[in-house]
Amino acid sequence: MSAAPALNESVVVARRIEAPRAAVFAAWTTAESMSAWYGPECFAVHSCSVDFRVGGSFRLAMRSPEGQDYWAQGDYEVIDAPERLVYISSALDGEMKPLFEVQFDLTFTETDGATDLRLTATVVAMHHESAPLYLGQMEEGLRQVFRNLAEHVDASR
């Protein structure tokens, strides 16, 4: 587990996905698509809603292999299809209150039919003492999410 980023600190994760940028960007736009890949490996999304527009939001529940549900929500701030996506995401506690908030700034750059996806995750608020525990797992979790995304986009083509 890496050290948890502090308030206003960022983690950067990048991955090349062997698919056109429009296909990679589209995977972020619907509940059906996000349900197929969002979350760490071995987790399954069992509930997802998406209102993909600036000012819109998503909410989803991921179930761990042990059967525990983890809820997250995000509010879309910038949608510049298919180049950039910015949203504020929160992990939610059992009362659906945010544990912390992270701004995700994604850029999608196409080169020779492949997409270079770069995500900068900046911690913008911490609301609970458990936030560092979750944030300490963020970088590896994001790498797993990107692997899932790459597999999903590849299988969808």
C-alpha positions in Angstrom: 0.0 0.0 0.0 1.4 3.4 -0.9 1.2 6.4 1.3 -2.1 8.2 1.2 -2.0 11.5 -0.6 -2.7 14.5 1.6 -5.1 17.3 1.0 -4.4 19.0 -2.4 -1.8 16.3 -3.3 -2.2 14.4 -6.6 -1.6 10.9 -7.9 -1.1 10.5 -11.6 -1.9 7.2 -13.4 -1.4 6.7 -17.1 -2.1 3.8 -19.5 -2.1 3.2 -23.2 -5.2 1.5 -24.4 -5.1 -0.1 -27.9 -8.4 1.4 -29.1 -9.5 4.7 -30.6 -10.0 7.6 -28.3 -13.8 7.8 -29.0 -14.3 4.2 -27.9 -12.3 4.7 -24.7 -14.1 8.0 -23.9 -17.5 6.4 -24.6 -16.8 3.7 -21.9 -17.2 6.5 -19.3 -20.6 7.8 -20.5 -23.2 5.1 -19.7 -24.3 3.1 -16.6 -24.2 -0.1 -18.7 -20.6 0.5 -19.7 -19.3 1.7 -16.4 -20.9 -1.3 -14.6 -18.8 -3.6 -16.8 -15.4 -2.2 -15.7 -15.5 0.5 -12.9 -13.8 -0.6 -9.7 -10.8 -2.6 -8.6 -10.2 -6.1 -9.8 -12.4 -8.8 -8.3 -15.1 -6.2 -7.4 -18.4 -6.2 -9.3 -20.6 -3.2 -9.8 -24.2 -4.2 -9.0 -25.9 -0.8 -9.1 -25.1 2.2 -11.3 -26.8 5.3 -12.5 -25.2 7.9 -14.8 -26.5 11.4 -15.9 -23.6 12.2 -18.2 -23.7 16.0 -18.6 -21.9 18.9 -17.0 -23.7 19.3 -13.7 -24.9 15.7 -13.8 -23.6 12.8 -11.7 -23.1 9.1 -11.3 -23.6 6.8 -8.3 -22.6 3.2 -8.1 -22.1 0.3 -5.7 -19.2 -2.1 -6.0 -19.3 -5.4 -4.2 -16.1 -6.9 -2.8 -15.3 -10.6 -3.1 -16.2 -10.8 0.6 -19.7 -9.4 -0.1 -19.2 -5.9 1.2 -20.7 -3.0 -0.7 -18.7 0.2 -1.4 -20.6 3.1 -2.7 -19.2 6.0 -4.8 -20.6 9.0 -6.5 -19.2 11.6 -8.8 -20.3 15.0 -10.1 -19.3 16.0 -13.7 -17.5 19.4 -14.0 -16.0 19.3 -17.5 -17.0 17.1 -20.5 -15.0 17.9 -23.6 -15.6 14.7 -25.6 -13.5 12.8 -26.5 -10.5 14.7 -25.1 -11.1 15.5 -21.5 -13.3 14.6 -18.5 -13.3 16.1 -15.1 -15.4 15.0 -12.1 -15.3 15.1 -8.3 -15.7 11.7 -6.8 -16.5 10.6 -3.3 -16.4 7.3 -1.5 -19.6 7.1 0.6 -20.1 5.7 4.1 -23.1 3.7 5.3 -25.2 6.8 5.6 -24.3 7.9 2.0 -22.1 10.7 3.3 -18.7 11.4 1.6 -15.6 10.0 3.4 -13.4 12.2 1.1 -13.5 14.0 -2.3 -11.1 13.6 -5.2 -11.0 15.6 -8.4 -10.4 13.2 -11.3 -9.0 15.0 -14.4 -8.7 12.6 -17.4 -7.2 13.3 -20.8 -7.6 11.1 -23.8 -4.9 11.5 -26.5 -5.1 9.4 -29.7 -1.9 8.3 -31.5 -1.9 5.8 -34.3 -5.3 4.4 -33.3 -4.4 3.9 -29.6 -5.4 6.1 -26.7 -3.0 7.4 -24.1 -5.2 7.9 -21.0 -3.9 10.1 -18.2 -5.6 10.6 -14.9 -4.6 13.2 -12.3 -6.4 12.5 -9.0 -6.2 15.4 -6.6 -7.6 15.1 -3.0 -9.8 18.1 -2.5 -11.5 17.3 0.8 -11.4 14.7 3.7 -14.5 14.3 5.8 -13.7 11.2 7.9 -10.8 9.8 9.8 -10.8 6.6 7.6 -10.1 8.7 4.5 -6.3 8.1 4.6 -6.9 4.3 4.6 -8.9 4.4 1.4 -6.7 7.0 -0.2 -3.6 4.9 0.6 -5.1 2.3 -1.8 -6.1 4.8 -4.5 -3.1 4.6 -6.8 -3.2 0.8 -7.1 -7.0 0.8 -7.3 -6.8 3.2 -10.2 -4.2 1.0 -12.0 -6.7 -1.9 -11.6 -9.5 0.2 -12.9 -7.5 1.1 -16.0 -6.7 -2.6 -16.6 -10.4 -3.4 -16.4 -11.2 -0.5 -18.7 -8.7 -1.7 -21.3 -10.1 -5.2 -21.2 -13.7 -3.9 -21.5 -12.9 -1.7 -24.5 -11.0 -4.5 -26.2 -13.9 -6.9 -25.7 -16.5 -4.4 -26.9 -14.8 -3.9 -30.3 
